[in-house]
Each structure stands twice: as structure tokens, then as C-alpha cells.
Amino acid sequence: RKEVEQDPGPFNVPEGATVAFNCTYSNSASQSFFWYRQDCRKEPKLLMSVYSSGNEDGRFTAQLNRASQYISLLIRDSKLSDSATYLCVVNKGGATNKLIFGTGTLLAVQP
Amino acid sequence: DAGVIQSPRHEVTEMGQEVTLRCKPISGHNSLFWYRQTMMRGLELLIYFNNNVPIDDSGMPEDRFSAKMPNASFSTLKIQPSEPRDSAVYFCASKPAGTGDGYTFGSGTRLTVV
């Protein structure tokens, strides 16, 4: 089983739609969780951290379910500029700096 | 802040040649990471350093790969000899102390071994 698993997509959605991505992780000792965004032929960039209580940043909402080892990202009112690959990221476990990246979910927002 | 700086941006080399990739982390960041990204395997951690000391090199594929961090502002990843299967995008990332922070990535080096 992969340490971090994501549906690769692609998710093709119209502008204005709401879309949700899910991710599961295998290490119950993981403490830090993130969503990164990667545009084609660019480096990954931190989109947002994910906190136990859930957190929101504008149109983006991230949630964590530790019991189920499950992370989600919700994007409301999708824009063309949201088209990218979204990477679920989890630290290896405990206090380590080591982050494990999922293979990403491709989102294509259509006009 | 200039961010994480990697060089070269692109490298095309012949099989068997030595390749050296370079990285300058963000000033004040004490952890540095080398990742490799391919379509098949995604982002794989090769090695990471804390305070210039290699902590975990379990992701280094084989002895042909080596990495150094002689000081807080510079790191290299060397492949000798290079092989076509090493073709990938190699990213360097850095982060400040504290596990709550994500990484900042450089723009990557796109390596093609022919």
C-alpha cells in the first residue's frame, strides 16, 4: 500500500463548480499535513496546511480525519486558473522533517 | 527573498557522463531536500540534510548518486556515471526549523540523459 494515495483524475469541471479531492495516508503517527499545487512543468507550491479542526482559505477548504487517516480539499467556485495538479502531502511520522507526496490529482476547469 | 535557487534549469548529457546539480536554499532554512519527479513514480525523496548533515539517504537509488552540503547555503547532487533512466526533473527544497512548516521548492533541473 502506498504511504499517500490519491485519485489521479483527471477531474474535468466547468467554471463555477465545486470540486472535492480526497487522500488517504497509511502512517497513523503522521503529524503534519499539506496540500500543494503543481502547474505543468513547474515546481510544487504550498497551497495550504491542513489542521485537525479543518481550515479555510478563501475558496479552499481543507479537512483532516485522523481516525480514518483521510484528508480532503474542497474548491468552491472553480476558476480556470485553478487548473493544476493537487498533491496531498503527509509527514513521515512523529517529529521527522520528511514529507511524503502523493502522486497528485489533476484538475481541469473548463470554460 | 530569492527563494530556492537551482542550476542548471536544463541539462542534456550523454550516458556515462558525470552530472552535477546545484542548489542554494533560502537563507535561514536549516533543512534541505533533494527530490526526483517522473511521470511513473511521482515525487521521490532522495536525501535530506538538517544543519548541513545528511539525515536520511535511503531514497538514493544507487551508488552512482551522491549528495553533499558543504555549508548552509549550498548543496550538490551528483550522478556518476549517468544513465538514461536517470532522466527526470530534480527538485531541491528547503524549510525552516519546526515540522509544522511545508517546504519551498526550487524551479527544478530537467535532466535528460541520452
gemmi code that builds the backbone of each chain (N, CA, C; Angstrom):
import gemmi

chains = {
    "A": [
        ("ARG", (0.845, -1.206, 0.000), (0.000, 0.000, 0.000), (0.871, 1.243, 0.000)),
        ("LYS", (0.539, 2.216, -0.851), (1.295, 3.456, -0.887), (1.084, 4.228, 0.399)),
        ("GLU", (2.109, 5.010, 0.781), (2.012, 5.791, 2.014), (0.961, 6.890, 1.896)),
        ("VAL", (0.828, 7.463, 0.715), (-0.173, 8.508, 0.472), (-0.865, 8.159, -0.840)),
        ("GLU", (-2.174, 8.036, -0.815), (-2.909, 7.637, -2.013), (-3.924, 8.700, -2.417)),
        ("GLN", (-3.924, 8.991, -3.713), (-4.867, 9.956, -4.274), (-5.442, 9.401, -5.560)),
        ("ASP", (-6.646, 9.822, -5.886), (-7.238, 9.537, -7.179), (-6.525, 10.426, -8.205)),
        ("PRO", (-5.911, 9.848, -9.227), (-5.146, 10.673, -10.178), (-5.999, 11.571, -11.057)),
        ("GLY", (-7.303, 11.290, -11.148), (-8.172, 12.065, -12.017), (-7.972, 11.644, -13.479)),
        ("PRO", (-8.186, 12.527, -14.454), (-8.446, 13.956, -14.264), (-9.887, 14.254, -13.849)),
        ("PHE", (-10.031, 15.344, -13.139), (-11.335, 15.888, -12.810), (-11.576, 17.033, -13.796)),
        ("ASN", (-12.567, 16.863, -14.652), (-12.934, 17.918, -15.607), (-14.218, 18.571, -15.098)),
        ("VAL", (-14.136, 19.843, -14.737), (-15.302, 20.517, -14.171), (-15.496, 21.858, -14.868)),
        ("PRO", (-16.745, 22.353, -14.940), (-16.983, 23.674, -15.534), (-16.624, 24.768, -14.545)),
        ("GLU", (-16.345, 25.934, -15.082), (-16.118, 27.097, -14.217), (-17.290, 27.274, -13.272)),
        ("GLY", (-16.967, 27.633, -12.033), (-18.018, 27.870, -11.054), (-18.428, 26.646, -10.255)),
        ("ALA", (-17.985, 25.490, -10.694), (-18.357, 24.255, -9.992), (-17.593, 24.132, -8.673)),
        ("THR", (-18.122, 23.262, -7.819), (-17.423, 22.876, -6.590), (-16.836, 21.485, -6.806)),
        ("VAL", (-15.578, 21.320, -6.435), (-14.923, 20.031, -6.644), (-14.194, 19.645, -5.365)),
        ("ALA", (-14.168, 18.345, -5.084), (-13.506, 17.861, -3.867), (-12.516, 16.762, -4.211)),
        ("PHE", (-11.352, 16.831, -3.576), (-10.333, 15.793, -3.723), (-10.139, 15.105, -2.385)),
        ("ASN", (-9.873, 13.806, -2.460), (-9.637, 13.048, -1.241), (-8.271, 12.399, -1.272)),
        ("CYS", (-7.795, 12.063, -0.098), (-6.473, 11.488, 0.040), (-6.461, 10.627, 1.299)),
        ("THR", (-5.815, 9.475, 1.237), (-5.642, 8.661, 2.435), (-4.164, 8.443, 2.686)),
        ("TYR", (-3.799, 8.295, 3.954), (-2.406, 8.065, 4.316), (-2.329, 6.862, 5.243)),
        ("SER", (-1.168, 6.208, 5.230), (-1.069, 4.917, 5.924), (-0.453, 5.002, 7.314)),
        ("ASN", (0.309, 6.057, 7.598), (1.039, 6.125, 8.857), (0.257, 6.909, 9.910)),
        ("SER", (-0.255, 6.210, 10.902), (-1.071, 6.859, 11.931), (-0.265, 7.825, 12.788)),
        ("ALA", (1.067, 7.754, 12.721), (1.906, 8.657, 13.511), (2.161, 9.983, 12.807)),
        ("SER", (1.678, 10.147, 11.605), (1.887, 11.394, 10.870), (1.257, 12.555, 11.628)),
        ("GLN", (1.960, 13.695, 11.602), (1.509, 14.850, 12.390), (1.249, 16.093, 11.558)),
        ("SER", (1.871, 16.174, 10.389), (1.744, 17.382, 9.563), (1.151, 17.003, 8.216)),
        ("PHE", (0.245, 17.871, 7.744), (-0.496, 17.563, 6.521), (-0.618, 18.839, 5.685)),
        ("PHE", (-0.485, 18.655, 4.371), (-0.488, 19.821, 3.489), (-1.164, 19.458, 2.176)),
        ("TRP", (-1.629, 20.488, 1.492), (-1.961, 20.385, 0.073), (-1.010, 21.309, -0.688)),
        ("TYR", (-0.406, 20.746, -1.743), (0.441, 21.513, -2.643), (-0.248, 21.556, -3.998)),
        ("ARG", (0.090, 22.584, -4.748), (-0.388, 22.721, -6.120), (0.825, 22.706, -7.032)),
        ("GLN", (0.698, 21.986, -8.155), (1.786, 21.973, -9.139), (1.216, 22.247, -10.525)),
        ("ASP", (1.687, 23.320, -11.134), (1.326, 23.625, -12.509), (2.253, 22.863, -13.441)),
        ("CYS", (1.801, 22.697, -14.678), (2.553, 21.921, -15.660), (3.971, 22.475, -15.820)),
        ("ARG", (4.948, 21.618, -15.660), (6.354, 21.943, -15.853), (6.868, 23.002, -14.859)),
        ("LYS", (6.211, 23.059, -13.719), (6.633, 23.974, -12.650), (6.883, 23.188, -11.370)),
        ("GLU", (7.423, 23.887, -10.368), (7.653, 23.234, -9.097), (6.380, 23.193, -8.258)),
        ("PRO", (6.281, 22.250, -7.317), (5.149, 22.249, -6.386), (5.201, 23.488, -5.493)),
        ("LYS", (4.018, 24.026, -5.204), (3.936, 25.181, -4.301), (2.904, 24.903, -3.223)),
        ("LEU", (3.237, 25.304, -2.012), (2.345, 25.069, -0.880), (1.043, 25.827, -1.085)),
        ("LEU", (-0.066, 25.096, -1.050), (-1.385, 25.710, -1.154), (-1.903, 26.035, 0.244)),
        ("MET", (-1.911, 25.030, 1.100), (-2.347, 25.253, 2.474), (-1.973, 24.086, 3.361)),
        ("SER", (-1.775, 24.387, 4.628), (-1.617, 23.348, 5.633), (-3.009, 22.834, 5.996)),
        ("VAL", (-3.053, 21.664, 6.584), (-4.329, 21.069, 6.987), (-4.294, 20.856, 8.487)),
        ("TYR", (-5.269, 21.422, 9.180), (-5.315, 21.329, 10.633), (-6.460, 20.429, 11.069)),
        ("SER", (-6.316, 19.881, 12.266), (-7.291, 18.910, 12.764), (-8.708, 19.464, 12.786)),
        ("SER", (-8.838, 20.743, 13.051), (-10.167, 21.354, 13.176), (-10.722, 21.759, 11.814)),
        ("GLY", (-9.951, 21.533, 10.761), (-10.360, 21.987, 9.433), (-10.022, 23.459, 9.282)),
        ("ASN", (-9.701, 23.864, 8.073), (-9.352, 25.262, 7.853), (-9.734, 25.696, 6.449)),
        ("GLU", (-9.933, 26.992, 6.340), (-10.428, 27.566, 5.099), (-9.533, 28.715, 4.676)),
        ("ASP", (-9.318, 28.825, 3.369), (-8.561, 29.953, 2.835), (-9.267, 30.397, 1.563)),
        ("GLY", (-10.131, 31.372, 1.704), (-10.897, 31.830, 0.553), (-11.810, 30.728, 0.039)),
        ("ARG", (-11.626, 30.354, -1.228), (-12.475, 29.332, -1.837), (-12.051, 27.904, -1.496)),
        ("PHE", (-10.966, 27.768, -0.773), (-10.386, 26.456, -0.484), (-10.642, 26.060, 0.971)),
        ("THR", (-11.099, 24.828, 1.150), (-11.327, 24.290, 2.497), (-10.641, 22.936, 2.606)),
        ("ALA", (-9.845, 22.782, 3.655), (-9.151, 21.513, 3.882), (-9.669, 20.888, 5.163)),
        ("GLN", (-9.776, 19.567, 5.155), (-10.239, 18.864, 6.354), (-9.389, 17.624, 6.579)),
        ("LEU", (-9.268, 17.264, 7.843), (-8.478, 16.107, 8.259), (-9.330, 15.224, 9.157)),
        ("ASN", (-9.308, 13.943, 8.873), (-9.969, 12.959, 9.734), (-8.901, 11.968, 10.181)),
        ("ARG", (-8.403, 12.171, 11.395), (-7.301, 11.330, 11.870), (-7.745, 9.886, 12.075)),
        ("ALA", (-8.958, 9.696, 12.528), (-9.429, 8.337, 12.805), (-9.444, 7.496, 11.529)),
        ("SER", (-9.851, 8.126, 10.427), (-9.909, 7.414, 9.153), (-8.661, 7.615, 8.314)),
        ("GLN", (-7.740, 8.457, 8.793), (-6.494, 8.756, 8.070), (-6.819, 9.255, 6.664)),
        ("TYR", (-7.574, 10.321, 6.634), (-8.191, 10.823, 5.411), (-8.094, 12.343, 5.415)),
        ("ILE", (-7.729, 12.892, 4.255), (-7.599, 14.342, 4.097), (-8.408, 14.746, 2.878)),
        ("SER", (-9.026, 15.914, 2.934), (-9.797, 16.367, 1.779), (-9.489, 17.824, 1.473)),
        ("LEU", (-9.743, 18.178, 0.222), (-9.621, 19.561, -0.236), (-10.860, 19.875, -1.049)),
        ("LEU", (-11.545, 20.947, -0.684), (-12.740, 21.380, -1.390), (-12.448, 22.727, -2.055)),
        ("ILE", (-12.755, 22.825, -3.329), (-12.591, 24.090, -4.044), (-13.970, 24.550, -4.502)),
        ("ARG", (-14.359, 25.714, -4.044), (-15.659, 26.277, -4.442), (-15.468, 27.276, -5.569)),
        ("ASP", (-16.514, 27.453, -6.386), (-16.490, 28.456, -7.447), (-15.210, 28.349, -8.282)),
        ("SER", (-14.985, 27.198, -8.861), (-13.752, 26.915, -9.597), (-13.475, 27.968, -10.662)),
        ("LYS", (-12.192, 28.339, -10.784), (-11.723, 29.266, -11.808), (-10.849, 28.508, -12.801)),
        ("LEU", (-10.737, 29.060, -13.987), (-9.840, 28.460, -14.983), (-8.431, 28.336, -14.415)),
        ("SER", (-8.030, 29.312, -13.632), (-6.674, 29.348, -13.070), (-6.450, 28.292, -11.986)),
        ("ASP", (-7.517, 27.610, -11.580), (-7.348, 26.518, -10.597), (-6.852, 25.240, -11.268)),
        ("SER", (-6.840, 25.205, -12.586), (-6.386, 24.014, -13.304), (-4.929, 23.738, -12.966)),
        ("ALA", (-4.673, 22.560, -12.416), (-3.338, 22.188, -11.947), (-3.422, 20.778, -11.386)),
        ("THR", (-2.294, 20.284, -10.909), (-2.276, 19.022, -10.169), (-2.187, 19.343, -8.686)),
        ("TYR", (-3.014, 18.696, -7.888), (-3.057, 18.950, -6.446), (-2.458, 17.746, -5.716)),
        ("LEU", (-1.426, 18.031, -4.953), (-0.657, 16.983, -4.282), (-0.999, 16.951, -2.798)),
        ("CYS", (-1.343, 15.785, -2.322), (-1.587, 15.562, -0.895), (-0.248, 15.199, -0.260)),
        ("VAL", (0.078, 15.821, 0.858), (1.408, 15.658, 1.450), (1.287, 15.399, 2.943)),
        ("VAL", (2.049, 14.409, 3.405), (1.976, 13.979, 4.802), (3.390, 13.796, 5.320)),
        ("ASN", (3.632, 14.165, 6.566), (4.990, 13.903, 7.068), (5.106, 12.436, 7.445)),
        ("LYS", (6.327, 11.945, 7.421), (6.596, 10.516, 7.539), (6.065, 9.938, 8.837)),
        ("GLY", (6.081, 10.745, 9.855), (5.603, 10.244, 11.142), (6.411, 10.833, 12.255)),
        ("GLY", (5.780, 11.111, 13.379), (6.485, 11.674, 14.506), (7.012, 13.055, 14.186)),
        ("ALA", (8.208, 13.347, 14.665), (8.755, 14.688, 14.522), (9.648, 14.831, 13.298)),
        ("THR", (9.639, 13.877, 12.401), (10.535, 13.947, 11.262), (10.187, 15.085, 10.325)),
        ("ASN", (11.216, 15.589, 9.644), (11.015, 16.595, 8.611), (10.593, 15.987, 7.284)),
        ("LYS", (10.620, 14.679, 7.189), (10.454, 14.012, 5.904), (8.997, 14.043, 5.471)),
        ("LEU", (8.738, 14.658, 4.303), (7.391, 14.731, 3.762), (7.235, 13.731, 2.631)),
        ("ILE", (6.086, 13.057, 2.619), (5.761, 12.101, 1.568), (4.659, 12.712, 0.709)),
        ("PHE", (4.904, 12.720, -0.599), (3.965, 13.329, -1.544), (3.134, 12.258, -2.223)),
        ("GLY", (1.827, 12.510, -2.335), (1.009, 11.691, -3.201), (1.347, 11.983, -4.653)),
        ("THR", (0.833, 11.160, -5.553), (1.146, 11.350, -6.972), (0.297, 12.436, -7.610)),
        ("GLY", (-0.686, 12.952, -6.867), (-1.420, 14.116, -7.345), (-2.732, 13.789, -8.034)),
        ("THR", (-3.616, 14.773, -7.997), (-4.904, 14.715, -8.693), (-4.953, 15.861, -9.683)),
        ("LEU", (-5.193, 15.543, -10.938), (-5.223, 16.553, -11.988), (-6.615, 17.168, -12.093)),
        ("LEU", (-6.670, 18.482, -11.996), (-7.926, 19.224, -12.154), (-7.863, 20.060, -13.425)),
        ("ALA", (-8.880, 19.937, -14.248), (-9.007, 20.770, -15.450), (-10.343, 21.489, -15.368)),
        ("VAL", (-10.299, 22.803, -15.227), (-11.516, 23.612, -15.166), (-11.803, 24.111, -16.584)),
        ("GLN", (-12.987, 23.814, -17.057), (-13.365, 24.140, -18.436), (-14.176, 25.436, -18.486)),
        ("PRO", (-13.967, 26.237, -19.549), (-14.750, 27.481, -19.682), (-16.215, 27.188, -20.010)),
    ],
    "B": [
        ("ASP", (13.107, 37.944, -0.877), (13.825, 36.671, -0.796), (13.837, 36.025, -2.172)),
        ("ALA", (15.020, 35.520, -2.580), (15.138, 34.961, -3.927), (14.547, 33.575, -4.019)),
        ("GLY", (14.203, 32.959, -2.928), (13.684, 31.608, -2.975), (14.813, 30.600, -3.101)),
        ("VAL", (14.442, 29.348, -3.333), (15.417, 28.277, -3.529), (15.902, 28.363, -4.974)),
        ("ILE", (17.213, 28.405, -5.144), (17.769, 28.584, -6.485), (18.475, 27.315, -6.922)),
        ("GLN", (18.079, 26.799, -8.073), (18.701, 25.600, -8.621), (19.352, 25.917, -9.966)),
        ("SER", (20.435, 25.206, -10.219), (21.076, 25.327, -11.529), (21.698, 23.986, -11.912)),
        ("PRO", (21.784, 23.688, -13.216), (21.159, 24.431, -14.297), (19.659, 24.171, -14.363)),
        ("ARG", (18.925, 24.900, -15.172), (17.494, 24.647, -15.347), (17.265, 23.407, -16.217)),
        ("HIS", (18.120, 23.254, -17.197), (18.038, 22.105, -18.101), (19.441, 21.539, -18.290)),
        ("GLU", (19.508, 20.225, -18.399), (20.789, 19.573, -18.649), (20.542, 18.388, -19.570)),
        ("VAL", (21.267, 18.372, -20.681), (21.224, 17.226, -21.581), (22.641, 16.667, -21.636)),
        ("THR", (22.776, 15.395, -21.363), (24.108, 14.809, -21.309), (24.081, 13.404, -21.899)),
        ("GLU", (25.232, 12.919, -22.235), (25.320, 11.570, -22.785), (25.522, 10.552, -21.669)),
        ("MET", (24.997, 9.394, -21.904), (25.141, 8.294, -20.959), (26.609, 8.119, -20.592)),
        ("GLY", (26.855, 7.929, -19.301), (28.216, 7.725, -18.833), (28.896, 8.971, -18.325)),
        ("GLN", (28.329, 10.136, -18.648), (28.929, 11.379, -18.203), (28.531, 11.684, -16.762)),
        ("GLU", (29.346, 12.495, -16.121), (29.030, 12.961, -14.757), (28.118, 14.182, -14.839)),
        ("VAL", (27.135, 14.214, -13.969), (26.202, 15.338, -13.914), (26.213, 15.896, -12.494)),
        ("THR", (26.297, 17.204, -12.366), (26.229, 17.838, -11.048), (25.120, 18.876, -11.035)),
        ("LEU", (24.198, 18.699, -10.110), (23.090, 19.630, -9.935), (23.352, 20.454, -8.674)),
        ("ARG", (22.964, 21.727, -8.725), (23.303, 22.640, -7.635), (22.065, 23.276, -7.026)),
        ("CYS", (22.173, 23.593, -5.745), (21.035, 24.177, -5.046), (21.510, 25.159, -3.985)),
        ("LYS", (20.845, 26.304, -3.954), (21.065, 27.285, -2.882), (19.748, 27.424, -2.133)),
        ("PRO", (19.697, 26.993, -0.874), (18.427, 27.080, -0.132), (18.132, 28.511, 0.295)),
        ("ILE", (16.948, 28.711, 0.815), (16.582, 30.021, 1.354), (17.410, 30.277, 2.618)),
        ("SER", (17.928, 31.474, 2.727), (18.749, 31.820, 3.875), (17.961, 31.645, 5.176)),
        ("GLY", (18.574, 30.968, 6.131), (17.908, 30.745, 7.413), (17.172, 29.427, 7.504)),
        ("HIS", (16.932, 28.779, 6.369), (16.318, 27.450, 6.394), (17.384, 26.426, 6.766)),
        ("ASN", (17.066, 25.529, 7.698), (18.099, 24.606, 8.160), (17.932, 23.193, 7.628)),
        ("SER", (16.882, 22.944, 6.847), (16.704, 21.622, 6.248), (16.669, 21.754, 4.730)),
        ("LEU", (17.330, 20.812, 4.057), (17.377, 20.814, 2.596), (17.065, 19.426, 2.089)),
        ("PHE", (16.296, 19.354, 1.015), (15.798, 18.090, 0.485), (16.067, 18.026, -1.017)),
        ("TRP", (16.435, 16.852, -1.483), (16.523, 16.590, -2.913), (15.438, 15.582, -3.281)),
        ("TYR", (14.610, 15.951, -4.274), (13.549, 15.095, -4.778), (13.772, 14.841, -6.267)),
        ("ARG", (13.236, 13.743, -6.738), (13.215, 13.440, -8.173), (11.760, 13.196, -8.566)),
        ("GLN", (11.352, 13.720, -9.710), (9.981, 13.544, -10.162), (9.952, 12.966, -11.562)),
        ("THR", (9.219, 11.878, -11.722), (8.962, 11.278, -13.028), (7.462, 11.024, -13.150)),
        ("MET", (7.024, 10.830, -14.379), (5.600, 10.555, -14.595), (5.190, 9.265, -13.904)),
        ("MET", (6.066, 8.281, -13.965), (5.708, 6.959, -13.442), (5.691, 6.929, -11.915)),
        ("ARG", (6.641, 7.599, -11.273), (6.831, 7.422, -9.830), (6.502, 8.658, -9.006)),
        ("GLY", (6.155, 9.764, -9.659), (5.838, 10.976, -8.915), (7.074, 11.564, -8.256)),
        ("LEU", (6.862, 12.234, -7.132), (7.951, 12.864, -6.391), (8.540, 11.876, -5.392)),
        ("GLU", (9.827, 11.617, -5.532), (10.505, 10.695, -4.626), (11.595, 11.448, -3.870)),
        ("LEU", (11.617, 11.294, -2.555), (12.669, 11.909, -1.760), (13.957, 11.102, -1.909)),
        ("LEU", (15.022, 11.776, -2.302), (16.315, 11.102, -2.465), (17.135, 11.173, -1.176)),
        ("ILE", (17.259, 12.381, -0.631), (18.084, 12.589, 0.548), (17.677, 13.892, 1.200)),
        ("TYR", (17.875, 13.990, 2.543), (17.691, 15.287, 3.134), (18.736, 15.556, 4.212)),
        ("PHE", (19.001, 16.858, 4.395), (20.010, 17.350, 5.320), (19.345, 18.220, 6.386)),
        ("ASN", (19.826, 18.097, 7.611), (19.493, 19.041, 8.674), (20.792, 19.687, 9.128)),
        ("ASN", (20.815, 21.018, 9.121), (22.035, 21.727, 9.539), (23.276, 21.173, 8.836)),
        ("ASN", (23.159, 20.953, 7.548), (24.236, 20.522, 6.657), (24.628, 19.053, 6.823)),
        ("VAL", (23.966, 18.331, 7.702), (24.314, 16.936, 7.952), (23.288, 16.030, 7.268)),
        ("PRO", (23.740, 15.041, 6.474), (22.775, 14.130, 5.846), (22.069, 13.298, 6.907)),
        ("ILE", (20.744, 13.310, 6.884), (19.949, 12.617, 7.893), (19.396, 11.302, 7.356)),
        ("ASP", (18.926, 11.339, 6.114), (18.285, 10.152, 5.555), (18.583, 10.098, 4.069)),
        ("ASP", (19.376, 9.128, 3.668), (19.690, 8.978, 2.237), (19.114, 7.680, 1.694)),
        ("SER", (18.111, 7.161, 2.351), (17.551, 5.868, 1.952), (16.894, 5.906, 0.581)),
        ("GLY", (16.576, 7.103, 0.103), (15.952, 7.222, -1.206), (16.929, 7.320, -2.357)),
        ("MET", (18.204, 7.411, -2.069), (19.208, 7.488, -3.139), (19.212, 6.157, -3.862)),
        ("PRO", (18.973, 6.163, -5.175), (18.739, 4.903, -5.876), (19.923, 3.946, -5.872)),
        ("GLU", (21.101, 4.435, -5.992), (22.265, 3.546, -6.019), (23.533, 4.377, -5.824)),
        ("ASP", (24.659, 3.671, -5.806), (25.927, 4.344, -5.517), (26.322, 5.385, -6.549)),
        ("ARG", (25.680, 5.377, -7.664), (26.019, 6.380, -8.687), (25.591, 7.776, -8.251)),
        ("PHE", (24.700, 7.819, -7.266), (24.177, 9.101, -6.775), (24.889, 9.477, -5.482)),
        ("SER", (25.289, 10.749, -5.379), (25.864, 11.240, -4.133), (25.434, 12.687, -3.941)),
        ("ALA", (25.332, 13.113, -2.693), (24.939, 14.486, -2.392), (25.812, 15.027, -1.279)),
        ("LYS", (26.085, 16.323, -1.364), (26.877, 16.991, -0.350), (26.240, 18.306, 0.022)),
        ("MET", (26.527, 18.751, 1.228), (26.111, 20.082, 1.654), (27.265, 20.662, 2.477)),
        ("PRO", (28.231, 21.289, 1.799), (29.430, 21.756, 2.491), (29.177, 22.924, 3.426)),
        ("ASN", (28.101, 23.679, 3.183), (27.743, 24.781, 4.078), (26.254, 25.048, 3.982)),
        ("ALA", (25.788, 25.973, 4.794), (24.339, 26.202, 4.905), (23.717, 26.796, 3.656)),
        ("SER", (24.535, 27.258, 2.720), (23.974, 27.951, 1.563), (24.197, 27.219, 0.246)),
        ("PHE", (24.627, 25.962, 0.298), (24.938, 25.292, -0.966), (24.874, 23.777, -0.821)),
        ("SER", (24.287, 23.135, -1.837), (24.260, 21.677, -1.872), (24.397, 21.226, -3.319)),
        ("THR", (24.970, 20.040, -3.492), (25.085, 19.444, -4.817), (24.552, 18.020, -4.792)),
        ("LEU", (24.012, 17.626, -5.945), (23.622, 16.238, -6.185), (24.372, 15.799, -7.432)),
        ("LYS", (25.149, 14.735, -7.287), (25.988, 14.286, -8.390), (25.565, 12.896, -8.825)),
        ("ILE", (25.571, 12.684, -10.135), (25.295, 11.374, -10.707), (26.494, 11.008, -11.577)),
        ("GLN", (27.120, 9.900, -11.227), (28.304, 9.474, -11.953), (28.432, 7.959, -11.912)),
        ("PRO", (28.361, 7.268, -13.048), (28.024, 7.770, -14.373), (26.517, 7.862, -14.568)),
        ("SER", (26.070, 8.770, -15.402), (24.638, 8.933, -15.640), (24.138, 7.857, -16.614)),
        ("GLU", (22.837, 7.544, -16.482), (22.188, 6.568, -17.343), (20.863, 7.157, -17.838)),
        ("PRO", (20.352, 6.665, -18.957), (19.086, 7.210, -19.489), (17.944, 7.162, -18.477)),
        ("ARG", (17.909, 6.141, -17.617), (16.816, 6.031, -16.651), (16.895, 7.078, -15.547)),
        ("ASP", (17.976, 7.843, -15.513), (18.081, 8.947, -14.556), (17.346, 10.194, -15.051)),
        ("SER", (16.892, 10.172, -16.274), (16.183, 11.330, -16.829), (14.933, 11.614, -16.000)),
        ("ALA", (14.827, 12.836, -15.531), (13.745, 13.230, -14.622), (13.901, 14.720, -14.345)),
        ("VAL", (12.972, 15.241, -13.552), (13.142, 16.593, -13.009), (13.603, 16.436, -11.561)),
        ("TYR", (14.693, 17.100, -11.231), (15.251, 17.028, -9.890), (14.956, 18.344, -9.182)),
        ("PHE", (14.256, 18.234, -8.055), (13.905, 19.419, -7.278), (14.704, 19.450, -5.984)),
        ("CYS", (15.087, 20.646, -5.618), (15.655, 20.912, -4.307), (14.613, 21.720, -3.533)),
        ("ALA", (14.495, 21.462, -2.242), (13.550, 22.195, -1.398), (14.216, 22.494, -0.071)),
        ("SER", (13.760, 23.554, 0.580), (14.284, 23.853, 1.914), (13.139, 24.242, 2.837)),
        ("LYS", (13.387, 24.152, 4.124), (12.387, 24.544, 5.107), (13.072, 25.038, 6.363)),
        ("PRO", (12.378, 25.906, 7.097), (12.943, 26.353, 8.372), (12.732, 25.295, 9.442)),
        ("ALA", (13.314, 25.491, 10.601), (13.152, 24.556, 11.711), (11.685, 24.471, 12.116)),
        ("GLY", (11.279, 23.293, 12.582), (9.888, 23.117, 13.014), (9.130, 22.280, 12.010)),
        ("THR", (8.511, 21.206, 12.437), (7.869, 20.292, 11.494), (6.543, 20.819, 10.980)),
        ("GLY", (6.044, 21.914, 11.529), (4.751, 22.419, 11.086), (4.781, 23.158, 9.770)),
        ("ASP", (5.969, 23.397, 9.251), (6.080, 24.186, 8.030), (6.289, 23.303, 6.818)),
        ("GLY", (5.676, 23.708, 5.708), (5.926, 22.986, 4.467), (7.248, 23.391, 3.862)),
        ("TYR", (7.568, 22.760, 2.757), (8.805, 23.052, 2.047), (8.579, 24.161, 1.025)),
        ("THR", (9.686, 24.823, 0.660), (9.703, 25.702, -0.505), (10.606, 25.047, -1.540)),
        ("PHE", (10.079, 24.858, -2.728), (10.826, 24.176, -3.786), (11.518, 25.173, -4.700)),
        ("GLY", (12.633, 24.743, -5.251), (13.248, 25.449, -6.357), (12.536, 25.099, -7.654)),
        ("SER", (12.965, 25.735, -8.726), (12.307, 25.546, -10.026), (12.658, 24.222, -10.686)),
        ("GLY", (13.632, 23.533, -10.140), (13.974, 22.217, -10.657), (15.009, 22.241, -11.758)),
        ("THR", (15.655, 21.095, -11.941), (16.565, 20.859, -13.067), (15.991, 19.710, -13.871)),
        ("ARG", (15.735, 19.987, -15.140), (15.212, 18.931, -16.026), (16.400, 18.239, -16.670)),
        ("LEU", (16.630, 17.002, -16.276), (17.785, 16.245, -16.763), (17.359, 15.248, -17.815)),
        ("THR", (18.064, 15.274, -18.930), (17.853, 14.285, -19.982), (19.192, 13.609, -20.260)),
        ("VAL", (19.211, 12.298, -20.107), (20.419, 11.521, -20.401), (20.149, 10.708, -21.661)),
        ("VAL", (20.964, 10.943, -22.671), (20.724, 10.276, -23.967), (21.789, 9.213, -24.236)),
    ],
}
model = gemmi.Model(1)
for chain_id, residues in chains.items():
    chain = gemmi.Chain(chain_id)
    for i, (resn, *xyz) in enumerate(residues, 1):
        res = gemmi.Residue()
        res.name, res.seqid = resn, gemmi.SeqId(i, " ")
        for name, pos in zip(("N", "CA", "C"), xyz):
            atom = gemmi.Atom()
            atom.name, atom.element = name, gemmi.Element(name[0])
            atom.pos, atom.b_iso = gemmi.Position(*pos), 0.0
            res.add_atom(atom)
        chain.add_residue(res)
    model.add_chain(chain)
structure = gemmi.Structure()
structure.add_model(model)
structure.setup_entities()
